[in-house]
Amino acid sequence: MKIEFRKVPNTEKEFNVTLDSVNLEGIFCKISSTLIKVDAKLTGNTNVDCVRCGQEENINVDEKLDFLLSDGIFSDAECEDLVIEIENSTIDFDEIIESEVSSIKSDYHVCENCLNQDSNLEQEI
């Protein structure tokens, strides 16, 4: 789902976007001429690789996401919120889901088999 930055309302608007088996659902609204606030929940499941044995494992995704979208470069050093800078004044929620799933996949995952082993060494397949 794509939406132009200038078309985002000042009042909260609900959204629900699904990409593959992951769903992003929540609300968004414009809080200034260059910032949009997003409160959402990322749910579903995705495949990740075990860092020890390389086996693919399907995990459940259930994360709360609160962030700001900036129309262009964001320069407020005192802001403590996560800020995602968007290009071309177009918000692409599919791209946000892809980015969040990629972040989850790059995290350190150990499968159930490796957790139950006493060995601390990596295995070759």
Steps between C-alpha positions, in 0.01 A plus 500: 500500500637837400374840603625846415633694798284804425182286508552375856231648728558682828252264667591139571435261212499121532694280261553128449762370255604139441814391317567127466406362842568816702237760586554865601196655664455823689439872471684793347451875488687816409647679805680775306556602141795260474424228759252214521452293814441126458383268779472145370537132571694259279362146518524177306783257437821488300790265437838566662829312486662351810840665554652174625382232256346703217167319521200707398238547771160667489448752782202703616528876467321714757656844538368843590635773274486869590693731271493823305520541123686804375445651157868529412801540725423525873733715707358533855783358716288520816227270368508162675252327267599273214474708182481348154585740220294447187584599145284645224232608753338154475446268795531134400369274778609187307856631510470561875385140554788369285748708698368380836499135389857536369600640838342202677674256264839661561462455875673217687273191484581155641267210411347264759741217406806714568354638824460145630859398420779532755759597240592867463663448159353574159407201290571437134231343289 
